[in-house]
Amino acid sequence: MKHSNATTDCSDQQFSSVDFTASPPEFTEAYDCIFEGCNFQEVDLGHSKFNDCEFRHCNFSVTKIANAVFRGCKFIGCKALGVNWSSAQRIENCRFTECNMTSAVLMHRDLRNFVFEDSILVDVDFSAANMQRAQFKNCDLAGAMFRNTNLARADFSTAKNYDIDPKTNMLAKAKFSMPEAISLLSGLGIELV
């Protein structure tokens, strides 16, 4: 079912190919909605709440999400360049699949059990985040920043290009695989010959 974007709250609605840059969403809360091919680029979603929504092939580049809430949302094939997720009021139990999140900020967030799958996480800042049991399945983490990040039981076994300093991050029972795991030695000042 297609629905216009002129409501205050919406539930179980589908938004297809809506350009929210031309007409920003007027709803304040969305439940179980599907957004397919929508453009949110640079849109101010501050104070909006998304609960169990699914975003498919949407553009979130540089979207403003200050004080927004994302609970149980799935992002599939989305472009979310430079989004400051740290400014959201809440982001919990979300999953990112086949997303490009280059230069996003996820500092100081509770990201326990988050799943990042087949995604580009280049230059993403995960500093001081709680990422216990987070999964990075087939993700590119080139230039991603991990400082004072809790990565206990996190799964990096199929991730690549990460540079994680074991002295400044919590890595208890985190999973890594060779040869990528060799990068963990760089923070220890060890020289491999």
Backbone bond lengths (Angstrom), bond angles and torsions (degrees), N, CA, C in turn:
res aa  C-N    CA-C-N  psi(-1)  N-CA   C-N-CA  omega(-1)  CA-C   N-CA-C  phi
1 M - - - 1.440 - - 1.523 109.10 -
2 K 1.309 118.11 133.24 1.451 122.70 178.92 1.512 108.24 -95.85
3 H 1.309 114.27 149.91 1.452 118.28 -175.08 1.519 108.68 -142.98
4 S 1.292 117.93 142.61 1.467 120.68 176.27 1.518 108.51 -73.83
5 N 1.329 115.50 167.25 1.455 118.80 -178.20 1.529 111.86 -98.65
6 A 1.311 118.06 24.77 1.463 120.96 -176.91 1.526 111.81 -104.94
7 T 1.319 117.37 55.27 1.460 121.07 178.40 1.519 109.25 -130.98
8 T 1.325 118.01 166.18 1.456 120.13 176.72 1.517 111.12 -91.84
9 D 1.306 118.09 -36.25 1.458 123.16 174.69 1.518 107.16 -136.12
10 C 1.315 115.94 152.66 1.465 118.00 176.68 1.520 109.55 -143.25
11 S 1.313 114.72 153.26 1.449 121.37 -178.30 1.518 108.82 -144.40
12 D 1.347 115.79 135.50 1.466 121.92 176.60 1.528 112.34 52.97
13 Q 1.313 116.79 42.35 1.459 121.39 179.55 1.524 110.14 -111.52
14 Q 1.315 116.08 158.25 1.455 120.95 176.19 1.523 108.81 -119.61
15 F 1.329 115.02 131.68 1.460 122.45 177.15 1.522 106.46 -115.25
16 S 1.317 118.40 116.43 1.460 121.95 -177.50 1.516 110.76 -115.48
17 S 1.335 115.68 124.80 1.469 123.52 175.75 1.520 113.32 53.01
18 V 1.322 116.60 37.59 1.466 120.39 178.17 1.526 108.63 -85.67
19 D 1.329 116.84 129.79 1.453 121.90 175.92 1.523 108.18 -93.70
20 F 1.331 115.54 94.34 1.457 120.35 -177.74 1.530 111.80 -73.32
21 T 1.342 118.07 -9.19 1.464 119.49 175.60 1.527 109.94 -71.48
22 A 1.313 116.75 -29.47 1.464 121.20 178.86 1.524 111.59 -81.40
23 S 1.323 115.70 -33.59 1.458 120.76 -179.03 1.528 107.71 -144.71
24 P 1.347 117.39 91.24 1.469 120.29 -176.46 1.529 111.95 -54.84
25 P 1.327 117.04 148.23 1.464 119.64 -179.04 1.521 111.02 -62.06
26 E 1.315 114.84 138.98 1.462 119.93 179.53 1.518 112.19 -98.46
27 F 1.343 117.25 -10.45 1.458 118.64 178.62 1.522 109.74 -74.60
28 T 1.317 115.36 151.67 1.455 120.54 177.55 1.520 111.74 -103.59
29 E 1.326 116.40 -22.50 1.456 119.82 -179.01 1.526 110.15 -143.03
30 A 1.338 115.20 135.00 1.463 120.89 179.36 1.524 108.62 -126.96
31 Y 1.331 115.91 133.18 1.461 122.72 179.25 1.523 109.19 -121.25
32 D 1.331 117.30 128.27 1.462 122.58 173.24 1.530 112.84 52.06
33 C 1.305 117.39 37.34 1.465 120.96 179.45 1.528 110.49 -96.54
34 I 1.322 115.65 156.15 1.459 122.03 177.01 1.522 107.91 -117.06
35 F 1.321 114.97 128.04 1.460 121.95 176.79 1.527 107.07 -114.35
36 E 1.307 117.23 113.95 1.473 122.43 -175.69 1.518 109.12 -116.47
37 G 1.364 115.80 119.25 1.457 120.65 176.09 1.513 114.49 62.79
38 C 1.309 117.18 30.58 1.471 120.71 -178.25 1.531 110.80 -90.60
39 N 1.317 115.31 152.89 1.460 121.44 -179.35 1.529 109.75 -110.53
40 F 1.348 114.90 113.16 1.465 122.18 177.46 1.530 110.52 -110.73
41 Q 1.320 118.82 11.65 1.456 121.99 -172.69 1.525 111.53 -54.59
42 E 1.350 114.63 122.89 1.461 124.26 178.35 1.533 113.91 62.08
43 V 1.336 117.83 10.32 1.468 121.41 178.50 1.532 108.96 -74.75
44 D 1.306 117.00 144.18 1.458 121.81 176.84 1.531 109.02 -89.19
45 L 1.332 115.77 106.22 1.464 121.64 178.10 1.529 111.42 -100.50
46 G 1.330 115.94 17.06 1.462 120.36 -179.16 1.519 111.30 -53.53
47 H 1.304 115.20 136.14 1.467 123.92 178.34 1.533 113.87 72.23
48 S 1.334 118.25 4.05 1.472 120.05 174.34 1.522 109.05 -81.96
49 K 1.319 116.14 151.44 1.464 121.25 178.92 1.518 108.70 -125.44
50 F 1.343 115.55 127.34 1.458 122.20 178.72 1.519 107.97 -119.26
51 N 1.317 116.77 118.22 1.458 122.45 -177.23 1.523 109.88 -117.91
52 D 1.342 116.88 118.67 1.465 122.63 178.24 1.530 112.18 53.85
53 C 1.310 116.63 38.18 1.459 121.36 178.32 1.527 110.13 -94.01
54 E 1.317 115.64 158.54 1.456 121.59 178.45 1.524 108.36 -122.54
55 F 1.327 114.86 128.19 1.457 121.90 178.82 1.526 107.77 -112.87
56 R 1.327 116.83 116.19 1.466 121.44 -178.07 1.528 109.88 -115.22
57 H 1.312 115.55 121.38 1.466 122.39 175.65 1.523 112.20 53.35
58 C 1.318 115.68 43.42 1.468 121.37 178.95 1.526 109.82 -99.25
59 N 1.328 116.15 156.63 1.451 122.23 177.10 1.523 108.73 -105.23
60 F 1.337 115.47 112.99 1.465 122.65 178.37 1.522 111.64 -110.74
61 S 1.321 118.64 14.68 1.462 120.64 -173.93 1.523 111.20 -55.78
62 V 1.332 114.38 126.48 1.452 124.64 177.75 1.539 112.30 53.14
63 T 1.314 116.67 29.10 1.465 121.44 176.16 1.527 108.90 -68.97
64 K 1.302 116.76 140.40 1.468 122.11 179.79 1.529 108.38 -91.87
65 I 1.321 115.32 119.94 1.465 119.24 -175.72 1.527 112.64 -123.85
66 A 1.334 116.79 23.57 1.469 119.83 -179.66 1.527 110.08 -54.54
67 N 1.310 115.50 126.01 1.467 124.20 178.22 1.526 114.24 67.25
68 A 1.329 118.26 11.77 1.468 120.87 175.52 1.532 109.35 -79.19
69 V 1.319 115.73 162.22 1.465 121.90 178.90 1.532 108.55 -124.86
70 F 1.333 116.14 131.68 1.460 122.94 174.53 1.527 106.89 -127.28
71 R 1.335 116.81 107.74 1.475 121.53 -179.99 1.520 109.29 -117.19
72 G 1.327 116.54 124.51 1.456 120.89 174.59 1.519 113.68 61.32
73 C 1.315 118.04 29.76 1.467 121.05 -177.27 1.524 111.69 -90.51
74 K 1.334 114.91 150.71 1.459 121.69 176.27 1.518 108.30 -116.68
75 F 1.325 115.45 131.15 1.451 122.47 176.97 1.523 106.94 -114.67
76 I 1.326 117.08 117.73 1.471 121.68 -175.57 1.521 108.56 -123.78
77 G 1.344 116.02 119.75 1.455 120.78 177.93 1.515 113.98 62.95
78 C 1.315 117.16 29.14 1.466 120.84 -177.15 1.523 111.61 -92.13
79 K 1.314 114.98 153.77 1.456 123.38 174.13 1.521 105.40 -105.54
80 A 1.329 116.59 115.88 1.463 121.24 -176.10 1.529 109.30 -133.24
81 L 1.323 116.46 56.58 1.457 122.46 -177.30 1.527 110.86 -72.05
82 G 1.344 115.84 130.90 1.452 120.91 173.11 1.511 116.37 66.19
83 V 1.318 118.46 20.38 1.469 120.26 179.44 1.533 109.11 -77.77
84 N 1.314 116.90 130.65 1.461 121.83 177.68 1.530 108.91 -92.13
85 W 1.326 115.35 83.08 1.467 121.37 -179.61 1.532 110.94 -64.23
86 S 1.323 117.32 -20.57 1.464 120.58 179.57 1.518 112.25 -66.64
87 S 1.333 117.04 -21.25 1.465 120.04 -179.64 1.533 112.45 -82.13
88 A 1.328 116.70 -10.52 1.469 119.74 179.05 1.528 109.66 -67.28
89 Q 1.317 115.89 148.55 1.465 119.42 175.96 1.524 109.48 -65.32
90 R 1.340 115.21 -40.12 1.458 119.83 -178.38 1.523 109.07 -154.96
91 I 1.326 115.12 138.51 1.459 121.96 171.66 1.523 105.35 -140.94
92 E 1.330 116.39 112.76 1.466 118.58 -175.33 1.528 111.19 -143.81
93 N 1.329 113.68 146.27 1.468 122.91 177.27 1.526 112.88 52.35
94 C 1.322 116.74 42.65 1.464 120.46 179.45 1.530 110.51 -100.04
95 R 1.324 114.66 159.04 1.467 121.63 -179.47 1.525 108.10 -133.68
96 F 1.336 115.84 133.21 1.461 122.38 179.47 1.523 108.60 -118.29
97 T 1.321 117.61 117.16 1.460 123.14 -178.98 1.525 109.26 -123.17
98 E 1.329 115.58 128.12 1.472 122.41 178.53 1.527 111.74 54.07
99 C 1.329 116.30 40.82 1.462 121.29 179.94 1.518 111.04 -104.55
100 N 1.317 116.12 151.39 1.456 122.14 171.42 1.519 106.75 -106.40
101 M 1.344 115.72 108.53 1.464 121.65 -176.32 1.529 110.98 -113.97
102 T 1.308 117.77 27.00 1.454 122.22 -177.87 1.532 111.02 -48.46
103 S 1.340 114.84 133.48 1.470 124.08 176.60 1.528 114.33 63.33
104 A 1.323 117.95 20.20 1.471 121.00 175.30 1.529 109.43 -74.59
105 V 1.321 116.33 160.94 1.463 122.31 179.37 1.523 108.27 -122.00
106 L 1.347 115.18 122.94 1.469 121.48 177.84 1.531 110.21 -128.75
107 M 1.315 115.99 34.70 1.466 121.66 -177.91 1.530 111.31 -67.83
108 H 1.341 114.12 146.53 1.470 121.67 172.04 1.529 113.55 56.70
109 R 1.325 118.39 28.43 1.465 121.08 -178.96 1.520 109.85 -105.94
110 D 1.307 116.52 153.50 1.460 122.13 172.65 1.520 106.47 -89.78
111 L 1.320 116.05 101.83 1.466 122.35 -176.19 1.531 110.95 -115.33
112 R 1.315 116.06 30.30 1.464 119.92 178.79 1.525 110.12 -58.46
113 N 1.322 115.52 134.83 1.468 123.94 176.36 1.527 113.61 66.63
114 F 1.326 119.18 11.91 1.467 120.79 175.76 1.516 109.09 -66.35
115 V 1.322 116.05 148.89 1.464 121.02 177.31 1.524 108.47 -119.69
116 F 1.329 114.46 125.33 1.459 122.84 172.38 1.524 105.00 -116.26
117 E 1.318 117.22 119.13 1.460 120.49 -173.39 1.526 110.64 -131.59
118 D 1.351 115.34 130.11 1.466 121.25 178.00 1.524 111.15 50.76
119 S 1.329 116.78 40.45 1.458 121.01 -174.66 1.526 112.27 -117.75
120 I 1.330 114.70 156.29 1.461 122.25 175.96 1.517 107.01 -97.03
121 L 1.338 115.42 112.49 1.462 121.90 -177.78 1.530 109.52 -116.32
122 V 1.320 116.42 38.97 1.462 122.76 -176.83 1.523 109.66 -68.96
123 D 1.339 115.69 131.01 1.469 123.13 177.70 1.532 113.59 59.57
124 V 1.316 118.30 25.09 1.469 121.29 176.00 1.529 108.48 -79.66
125 D 1.315 117.14 139.42 1.464 121.77 -179.97 1.527 109.82 -100.26
126 F 1.345 114.98 109.34 1.469 122.29 178.81 1.531 111.05 -104.83
127 S 1.328 118.61 17.86 1.464 122.21 -174.53 1.527 111.71 -56.87
128 A 1.325 114.62 136.25 1.465 123.72 175.14 1.528 113.66 58.08
129 A 1.325 117.51 21.81 1.471 120.55 176.82 1.527 109.66 -87.69
130 N 1.322 116.63 153.10 1.456 121.57 173.30 1.528 106.43 -96.00
131 M 1.320 116.06 104.14 1.467 121.44 -174.99 1.530 111.29 -117.11
132 Q 1.317 115.96 33.83 1.455 119.49 177.44 1.522 110.06 -57.35
133 R 1.311 116.19 132.57 1.468 124.47 177.80 1.548 113.29 62.45
134 A 1.319 117.37 15.64 1.472 119.37 175.49 1.528 108.31 -68.25
135 Q 1.316 116.19 150.84 1.465 121.50 179.97 1.525 109.59 -119.01
136 F 1.330 115.15 132.12 1.458 122.32 177.63 1.526 106.97 -118.69
137 K 1.308 116.84 78.84 1.465 121.55 -175.28 1.522 110.44 -84.49
138 N 1.337 116.18 116.25 1.473 121.91 177.61 1.524 112.48 52.79
139 C 1.324 116.92 42.71 1.465 121.23 -178.92 1.518 110.95 -104.05
140 D 1.329 115.45 147.24 1.455 122.60 174.17 1.523 107.82 -96.63
141 L 1.342 115.92 116.12 1.461 121.93 -175.89 1.528 112.02 -112.00
142 A 1.325 118.41 28.36 1.464 121.62 -179.30 1.527 109.69 -58.20
143 G 1.327 115.97 125.42 1.456 121.26 177.95 1.517 115.15 74.12
144 A 1.329 118.32 2.15 1.471 120.49 177.98 1.527 109.06 -65.54
145 M 1.325 116.35 141.84 1.459 121.12 -176.64 1.523 111.34 -105.27
146 F 1.317 114.07 125.11 1.457 122.33 175.86 1.530 106.39 -123.80
147 R 1.316 117.87 106.96 1.459 122.22 176.99 1.523 107.33 -134.11
148 N 1.332 115.84 123.64 1.471 121.00 -177.86 1.528 111.10 55.25
149 T 1.314 115.79 37.57 1.464 122.26 -178.35 1.517 109.30 -98.90
150 N 1.322 117.27 135.39 1.454 121.52 177.16 1.527 108.01 -87.22
151 L 1.331 115.70 104.94 1.458 122.40 -178.59 1.530 111.27 -111.30
152 A 1.329 116.84 23.70 1.464 120.59 -179.97 1.526 109.83 -57.77
153 R 1.323 115.62 129.17 1.465 124.11 178.90 1.545 113.70 62.71
154 A 1.324 117.41 13.34 1.467 120.14 175.86 1.526 108.84 -70.03
155 D 1.317 117.15 151.69 1.467 121.62 -176.96 1.528 110.38 -112.34
156 F 1.328 115.10 107.99 1.460 123.59 176.00 1.531 110.69 -109.41
157 S 1.324 118.04 15.54 1.471 120.92 -170.43 1.523 114.05 -61.58
158 T 1.324 118.87 -24.85 1.469 120.35 178.02 1.532 111.78 -117.82
159 A 1.344 116.75 8.55 1.468 121.09 178.56 1.523 109.74 -81.91
160 K 1.340 115.49 162.47 1.465 119.14 179.09 1.523 110.20 -139.92
161 N 1.331 114.22 160.97 1.470 124.90 173.84 1.529 114.12 64.59
162 Y 1.332 118.77 22.13 1.462 119.85 177.43 1.522 110.17 -82.62
163 D 1.313 115.58 154.05 1.461 123.02 175.74 1.524 105.99 -136.52
164 I 1.321 115.56 97.42 1.461 121.75 -173.95 1.521 108.92 -119.12
165 D 1.316 116.61 123.64 1.458 121.72 179.17 1.524 108.90 -85.27
166 P 1.352 117.31 114.33 1.470 119.30 -178.73 1.524 113.65 -68.01
167 K 1.333 117.59 -13.09 1.464 119.92 178.73 1.521 112.04 -81.28
168 T 1.314 117.73 -24.17 1.473 119.55 -175.34 1.530 113.16 -114.67
169 N 1.318 116.89 6.75 1.459 121.51 179.55 1.523 109.69 -133.93
170 M 1.318 117.10 151.82 1.465 121.52 177.56 1.526 108.58 -89.95
171 L 1.328 116.26 117.77 1.465 121.17 -173.92 1.529 113.36 -121.10
172 A 1.319 119.24 16.35 1.456 121.57 -176.92 1.530 111.18 -53.83
173 K 1.305 115.95 122.29 1.463 125.24 176.54 1.534 113.78 61.02
174 A 1.338 116.96 19.49 1.469 119.88 173.73 1.523 108.17 -70.74
175 K 1.341 117.03 151.12 1.466 121.69 -177.13 1.522 110.16 -105.82
176 F 1.339 114.26 130.02 1.453 122.40 176.92 1.517 107.72 -134.78
177 S 1.307 117.13 159.17 1.460 119.71 176.13 1.526 109.25 -131.42
178 M 1.311 115.07 159.28 1.461 121.62 178.98 1.525 108.67 -82.78
179 P 1.308 119.71 151.75 1.469 127.11 1.28 1.524 113.28 -87.27
180 E 1.322 119.34 -5.21 1.464 121.93 -176.52 1.529 112.93 -59.17
181 A 1.334 117.56 -31.41 1.463 120.98 -176.89 1.525 112.58 -63.06
182 I 1.310 117.54 -19.58 1.464 120.82 178.73 1.524 110.64 -59.65
183 S 1.318 117.94 -28.00 1.466 121.11 179.94 1.530 111.71 -61.16
184 L 1.332 118.72 -22.47 1.459 121.82 178.87 1.526 111.61 -64.78
185 L 1.321 117.00 -24.13 1.464 120.91 -178.73 1.523 112.42 -74.39
186 S 1.326 118.31 -21.11 1.466 120.13 -177.06 1.521 111.55 -61.60
187 G 1.308 118.19 -33.58 1.460 121.53 179.45 1.515 113.07 -75.79
188 L 1.316 118.09 -9.17 1.459 121.55 -178.93 1.529 112.71 -99.01
189 G 1.339 117.02 -0.61 1.461 120.09 179.88 1.510 113.15 70.93
190 I 1.318 116.60 23.11 1.467 121.14 179.78 1.521 108.98 -91.64
191 E 1.315 115.34 137.01 1.453 120.18 177.67 1.524 109.53 -106.68
192 L 1.306 116.24 119.55 1.469 120.87 177.62 1.521 108.82 -89.40
193 V 1.347 115.50 135.93 1.476 119.90 178.51 1.506 110.37 -124.61
